[in-house]
Amino acid sequence: MTKTHILLIGGGTGGHIFPLISVAQKLKELGSEKQFELDIRYFGDPGSYDSILAENSIRVSRVVSSKLRRYVSALNILDFFKFFWGFIQALFKLYFFMPEVVFSKSGPGVLPIIYAARWYRIPLVIHESDAIPGLTNKISAKHAAIVELAFQHAKQYFPKNEQVNVVGLPVRPQVINQQSAAECRRILGLADDRPVLFIVGGSQGAQILNDFVLANTETLLTQFEVVHQIGRENFDQHVKEFAFVTKFIKPELIARYRPFAFLSDEQMAAAFGAADIVISRAGSSIFEIAANGKPALLVPIASSANNHQFENAYAYALCGAGIIIEEPNLLPGLVFNQLQKIIDNDDLRSSMVQQAKQFYKPEASDQIAKDILTVAGAMT
């Protein structure tokens, strides 16, 4: 049996790594079904996600990461040299691995690997997660055999003579809830007498959402049970501040708060399953929200490149599944008004649930995996 070598590359955040894992899982399924022998590896800097890649049998080979900055910074000088060192590293590592295809989720550190792959004429497939593509993918697209997109809106930014597919964003099945709301509440230790609000700031958390919780703790916990993914870096400090601001709040209210530094797949699926509404940033988490059919208040990062998070949120809001609250408007009166409007209106909530499910494209991982194998010559 001929072995097919596939290289995965992407920045070291959950928004890059988790879609890569989702596609890798589908590649393995297709390999087993079609009797391909696959060797799937990751080159780059996976940040804190190296153990998660290892758990999914994806071997990690580190390549120094550099970042493209479109503003004046002394770090650009350092990253100039890191870029070329990453290119040299990638040349050597590719020589000994020599994949049939490279699949890129973009992010810091991928361009040197892409240029090294081009040196060896290794074909490239890329995926863009945002409604407005980043600079790395605009550059990478010039060398790509196939460009895969999460949002229809992004298609206008790529040349019409390229093969561009709007496939959605790969979501791992492990974070899509398959259990009853009651079972999800049990997993998270939630009671059954109040609606559940799930606050998630992406894989690294969001300080502005954490601050909103601290500033409005009593009101939040009077109306909701709250599941909150805080982020690993901010968790300890947040817990200390929460203890301080709740010194004079009734213990039964405090018991309605479930803080997590980071949610496991099972906990993430349970949080979605238990939630009546989600408050979130507007990155790749939009597709996890949609996959679980949840109404959402989306708070785009104001400083995101090209304002891409606002465009992501706009696409979700346009279909009727979400409501945008920009950072300057993240005020108690507005937020609680929108939350209550959704909770009190069964028809509105039901409509948002249905629109969320329609927004999600469940075949994204399958389509991308098939395209990767086709470009690799393992599938016709």
C-alpha positions as CSV (number, residue, x, y, z in Angstrom):
1,M,0.0,0.0,0.0
2,T,1.4,3.4,-1.0
3,K,1.8,5.9,1.8
4,T,0.5,9.5,1.2
5,H,2.3,12.2,3.2
6,I,0.2,15.2,4.2
7,L,1.6,18.3,5.9
8,L,-0.6,20.5,8.1
9,I,0.5,24.1,8.9
10,G,-1.1,26.9,10.8
11,G,-0.6,29.4,13.6
12,G,-0.6,28.4,17.3
13,T,-4.1,29.4,18.3
14,G,-7.2,27.3,18.7
15,G,-8.7,29.0,15.6
16,H,-5.9,27.5,13.6
17,I,-5.2,24.2,15.3
18,F,-8.7,22.9,15.9
19,P,-9.8,23.1,12.2
20,L,-6.6,21.3,11.3
21,I,-7.5,18.5,13.7
22,S,-11.0,18.3,12.3
23,V,-9.6,17.9,8.8
24,A,-7.0,15.4,10.0
25,Q,-9.8,13.3,11.6
26,K,-11.7,13.3,8.3
27,L,-8.6,12.4,6.3
28,K,-8.0,9.4,8.6
29,E,-11.6,8.3,8.1
30,L,-11.3,8.6,4.3
31,G,-7.9,6.8,4.4
32,S,-9.4,3.9,6.4
33,E,-12.5,3.8,4.1
34,K,-10.5,4.0,0.8
35,Q,-7.5,2.0,2.2
36,F,-5.0,4.8,2.0
37,E,-2.0,4.7,4.3
38,L,-1.6,8.3,5.6
39,D,1.3,10.0,7.3
40,I,0.0,13.3,8.7
41,R,2.3,15.8,10.3
42,Y,2.3,19.4,11.6
43,F,5.2,21.8,10.9
44,G,5.4,25.1,12.8
45,D,4.9,26.4,16.3
46,P,1.7,25.0,17.8
47,G,2.0,27.1,21.0
48,S,0.2,25.3,23.8
49,Y,-1.6,22.9,21.5
50,D,1.3,20.4,20.9
51,S,-0.2,17.9,23.3
52,I,-3.6,18.1,21.6
53,L,-2.0,17.4,18.2
54,A,-0.2,14.5,19.8
55,E,-3.4,13.1,21.2
56,N,-4.8,13.1,17.7
57,S,-1.7,11.2,16.4
58,I,-0.4,14.2,14.5
59,R,3.4,14.3,14.8
60,V,4.7,17.9,15.5
61,S,8.0,19.2,14.0
62,R,8.8,22.7,15.2
63,V,9.7,25.5,12.8
64,V,10.5,28.9,14.2
65,S,7.5,31.3,13.9
66,S,7.6,34.8,12.5
67,K,4.9,37.4,12.1
68,L,4.0,39.8,9.4
69,R,3.3,43.2,10.9
70,R,1.9,46.1,8.9
71,Y,3.0,48.7,11.4
72,V,6.3,50.1,12.7
73,S,7.7,47.8,15.4
74,A,11.3,46.8,16.5
75,L,10.0,43.2,16.5
76,N,9.9,43.4,12.6
77,I,13.7,43.4,12.6
78,L,13.9,40.3,14.7
79,D,11.1,38.6,12.7
80,F,12.9,39.4,9.4
81,F,15.7,37.1,10.5
82,K,13.3,34.5,12.0
83,F,11.5,34.4,8.7
84,F,14.6,33.3,6.8
85,W,15.6,30.9,9.6
86,G,12.1,29.3,9.4
87,F,12.5,29.0,5.6
88,I,15.9,27.1,6.0
89,Q,14.4,24.9,8.7
90,A,11.4,24.1,6.5
91,L,13.6,23.3,3.5
92,F,15.5,20.6,5.5
93,K,12.4,19.2,7.2
94,L,10.5,19.1,3.9
95,Y,13.4,17.3,2.2
96,F,13.1,14.4,4.6
97,F,9.3,14.3,4.8
98,M,8.4,15.4,1.3
99,P,4.6,15.5,1.5
100,E,2.4,15.1,-1.6
101,V,0.4,18.2,-0.4
102,V,0.5,21.0,2.2
103,F,-2.7,22.2,3.9
104,S,-2.5,25.6,5.4
105,K,-4.8,27.3,7.9
106,S,-2.7,30.4,7.8
107,G,-1.4,32.3,10.8
108,P,2.0,33.4,12.0
109,G,4.9,31.3,10.8
110,V,3.3,29.6,7.8
111,L,4.7,31.7,4.9
112,P,8.4,30.4,5.2
113,I,7.0,26.8,5.1
114,I,4.8,27.7,2.1
115,Y,7.8,29.2,0.2
116,A,9.9,26.2,1.1
117,A,7.2,23.9,-0.2
118,R,7.0,25.9,-3.4
119,W,10.8,25.4,-3.8
120,Y,10.1,21.7,-4.0
121,R,7.0,22.3,-6.1
122,I,4.7,20.7,-3.5
123,P,1.1,21.6,-4.1
124,L,-0.8,23.7,-1.6
125,V,-4.4,23.9,-0.4
126,I,-5.3,26.8,1.9
127,H,-8.4,27.6,4.1
128,E,-9.5,31.1,5.1
129,S,-11.6,31.3,8.2
130,D,-12.7,35.0,8.0
131,A,-15.0,37.0,5.9
132,I,-12.0,39.3,5.0
133,P,-8.9,37.3,4.3
134,G,-5.7,38.0,6.1
135,L,-2.5,39.1,4.3
136,T,-0.9,35.6,4.7
137,N,-3.7,33.9,2.8
138,K,-3.8,36.6,0.1
139,I,-0.1,35.9,-0.5
140,S,-0.5,32.1,-0.2
141,A,-3.4,32.0,-2.6
142,K,-1.1,32.9,-5.5
143,H,0.6,29.5,-5.0
144,A,-2.5,27.4,-4.0
145,A,-4.1,24.7,-6.1
146,I,-7.3,25.2,-4.2
147,V,-8.6,28.0,-1.9
148,E,-11.2,27.0,0.6
149,L,-13.4,29.6,2.3
150,A,-15.6,29.8,5.4
151,F,-17.5,32.8,4.2
152,Q,-19.0,33.6,0.8
153,H,-18.1,37.3,1.4
154,A,-14.3,36.4,1.2
155,K,-14.6,35.1,-2.4
156,Q,-14.4,38.6,-3.9
157,Y,-10.8,39.0,-2.5
158,F,-9.4,36.1,-4.6
159,P,-8.8,36.0,-8.4
160,K,-11.6,34.4,-10.3
161,N,-9.3,32.2,-12.3
162,E,-8.4,30.2,-9.1
163,Q,-10.3,27.2,-7.8
164,V,-12.1,28.8,-4.9
165,N,-14.7,26.8,-2.8
166,V,-17.0,28.2,-0.1
167,V,-17.1,25.2,2.3
168,G,-17.6,26.7,5.7
169,L,-15.3,26.1,8.6
170,P,-14.3,22.6,9.9
171,V,-15.8,21.9,13.4
172,R,-14.7,18.9,15.4
173,P,-17.6,16.6,16.0
174,Q,-16.5,16.3,19.7
175,V,-17.7,19.9,20.4
176,I,-21.1,19.4,18.8
177,N,-23.5,18.4,21.5
178,Q,-25.5,15.2,21.1
179,Q,-27.1,15.0,24.6
180,S,-30.1,16.5,26.2
181,A,-30.0,19.9,27.9
182,A,-30.7,18.2,31.2
183,E,-27.7,15.9,30.8
184,C,-25.5,18.8,29.8
185,R,-26.6,20.7,32.9
186,R,-25.7,17.7,35.0
187,I,-22.2,17.4,33.5
188,L,-21.5,21.1,34.4
189,G,-23.3,21.0,37.8
190,L,-26.0,23.5,36.8
191,A,-29.4,23.7,38.3
192,D,-32.6,23.6,36.3
193,D,-34.4,26.7,37.4
194,R,-32.8,29.5,35.2
195,P,-31.7,30.0,31.6
196,V,-28.0,29.4,31.0
197,L,-25.7,32.0,29.5
198,F,-22.4,30.7,28.0
199,I,-19.7,33.3,27.7
200,V,-16.7,32.3,25.6
201,G,-13.9,34.6,24.3
202,G,-12.3,32.1,22.0
203,S,-9.5,29.7,22.8
204,Q,-7.5,32.4,24.6
205,G,-10.3,34.1,26.3
206,A,-11.3,37.8,26.0
207,Q,-10.5,40.3,28.7
208,I,-13.3,42.7,27.8
209,L,-15.9,39.9,28.3
210,N,-14.2,38.9,31.6
211,D,-14.4,42.5,32.8
212,F,-18.0,42.7,31.8
213,V,-18.7,39.7,34.0
214,L,-16.9,41.2,37.0
215,A,-18.7,44.5,36.6
216,N,-22.1,43.0,36.3
217,T,-21.8,39.8,38.4
218,E,-24.9,40.2,40.6
219,T,-27.2,41.1,37.8
220,L,-26.0,38.3,35.6
221,L,-26.3,35.7,38.3
222,T,-29.8,36.9,39.3
223,Q,-31.0,36.2,35.8
224,F,-28.8,33.4,34.6
225,E,-26.6,30.5,35.4
226,V,-23.3,31.4,33.8
227,V,-20.7,29.1,32.2
228,H,-17.6,31.2,31.4
229,Q,-14.5,30.3,29.6
230,I,-12.0,32.8,30.8
231,G,-8.7,31.8,29.2
232,R,-5.7,30.2,30.7
233,E,-3.6,33.3,31.1
234,N,-6.3,35.3,32.8
235,F,-7.9,32.6,34.9
236,D,-6.1,33.0,38.2
237,Q,-6.3,36.8,38.3
238,H,-10.0,36.6,37.3
239,V,-10.9,34.2,40.0
240,K,-9.2,36.4,42.6
241,E,-11.1,39.5,41.3
242,F,-14.4,37.5,41.2
243,A,-13.9,36.5,44.9
244,F,-13.4,40.2,45.8
245,V,-16.4,41.6,43.9
246,T,-18.7,38.8,45.3
247,K,-17.8,39.2,49.0
248,F,-21.2,40.6,49.8
249,I,-23.2,38.6,47.3
250,K,-25.4,35.7,48.5
251,P,-23.7,32.3,48.2
252,E,-26.7,30.9,46.3
253,L,-26.0,33.4,43.6
254,I,-22.3,32.7,43.5
255,A,-23.1,29.0,43.0
256,R,-24.7,29.8,39.7
257,Y,-21.3,30.7,38.2
258,R,-19.1,28.1,36.5
259,P,-15.7,29.5,35.5
260,F,-13.2,27.6,33.4
261,A,-9.7,28.4,32.3
262,F,-10.3,26.2,29.2
263,L,-13.0,23.8,28.3
264,S,-12.3,20.2,27.3
265,D,-14.2,18.9,24.3
266,E,-16.8,17.2,26.5
267,Q,-17.2,20.4,28.6
268,M,-17.5,22.6,25.5
269,A,-20.2,20.3,24.0
270,A,-22.0,20.3,27.3
271,A,-21.8,24.1,27.6
272,F,-23.3,24.5,24.2
273,G,-26.0,21.9,25.0
274,A,-27.0,23.6,28.2
275,A,-26.8,27.2,26.9
276,D,-29.9,29.2,25.9
277,I,-27.7,32.1,24.6
278,V,-24.0,32.5,23.9
279,I,-21.9,35.7,24.2
280,S,-18.8,35.3,22.2
281,R,-16.1,37.0,20.1
282,A,-16.5,36.7,16.4
283,G,-13.7,34.4,15.2
284,S,-14.0,30.7,14.3
285,S,-16.2,30.2,17.4
286,I,-19.1,31.5,15.3
287,F,-19.1,28.1,13.5
288,E,-19.1,26.1,16.7
289,I,-22.0,28.2,17.9
290,A,-23.8,27.6,14.6
291,A,-23.1,23.9,14.7
292,N,-24.9,23.7,18.0
293,G,-27.8,25.9,16.9
294,K,-27.4,28.7,19.4
295,P,-28.5,32.4,19.4
296,A,-25.6,34.6,20.1
297,L,-24.5,38.1,21.0
298,L,-21.3,38.7,19.2
299,V,-18.7,41.1,20.3
300,P,-16.1,41.6,17.5
301,I,-12.5,42.5,18.4
302,A,-12.3,46.2,17.5
303,S,-8.6,46.0,16.6
304,S,-8.9,42.8,14.4
305,A,-7.0,43.1,11.1
306,N,-9.1,44.6,8.4
307,N,-12.0,44.6,10.9
308,H,-12.6,41.0,9.9
309,Q,-14.3,40.0,13.1
310,F,-17.0,42.6,12.5
311,E,-17.6,41.2,9.0
312,N,-17.7,37.6,10.4
313,A,-20.3,38.8,13.0
314,Y,-22.2,40.7,10.3
315,A,-22.6,37.5,8.2
316,Y,-24.0,35.6,11.2
317,A,-26.3,38.5,12.2
318,L,-27.5,39.0,8.6
319,C,-28.8,35.4,8.5
320,G,-30.8,36.1,11.7
321,A,-28.8,33.9,14.1
322,G,-27.0,36.6,16.1
323,I,-26.9,40.2,17.3
324,I,-23.8,42.4,17.1
325,I,-22.6,44.4,20.1
326,E,-19.5,46.4,19.3
327,E,-17.0,46.9,22.1
328,P,-17.9,50.5,22.9
329,N,-21.5,49.4,23.2
330,L,-20.8,46.5,25.6
331,L,-22.9,48.3,28.3
332,P,-25.2,46.6,30.9
333,G,-28.4,48.3,29.7
334,L,-27.9,47.2,26.1
335,V,-26.6,43.8,26.8
336,F,-29.3,42.8,29.3
337,N,-32.0,44.3,27.1
338,Q,-30.9,42.1,24.2
339,L,-30.5,39.0,26.4
340,Q,-34.0,39.5,27.8
341,K,-35.5,40.1,24.4
342,I,-34.3,36.7,23.2
343,I,-35.2,34.8,26.5
344,D,-38.7,36.3,26.6
345,N,-39.6,35.7,22.9
346,D,-39.9,32.0,22.2
347,D,-40.6,32.7,18.5
348,L,-37.5,34.9,18.1
349,R,-35.3,32.3,19.9
350,S,-36.7,29.5,17.8
351,S,-36.0,31.4,14.6
352,M,-32.5,32.2,15.7
353,V,-31.8,28.5,16.5
354,Q,-33.1,27.5,13.0
355,Q,-31.0,30.2,11.2
356,A,-27.9,29.2,13.2
357,K,-28.3,25.6,12.0
358,Q,-28.8,26.7,8.4
359,F,-25.7,28.9,8.6
360,Y,-23.5,25.9,9.6
361,K,-22.0,23.8,6.8
362,P,-21.6,20.3,8.2
363,E,-19.6,19.0,5.2
364,A,-16.7,21.4,5.5
365,S,-14.2,18.9,6.9
366,D,-15.3,16.2,4.4
367,Q,-15.0,18.5,1.4
368,I,-11.6,19.9,2.4
369,A,-10.2,16.4,3.1
370,K,-11.4,15.2,-0.3
371,D,-9.8,18.2,-2.0
372,I,-6.5,17.6,-0.2
373,L,-6.5,13.9,-1.2
374,T,-7.4,14.8,-4.8
375,V,-4.5,17.4,-5.0
376,A,-2.2,14.7,-3.5
377,G,-3.2,12.3,-6.2
378,A,-4.6,9.8,-3.8
379,M,-8.2,10.3,-4.8
380,T,-9.9,10.9,-8.1
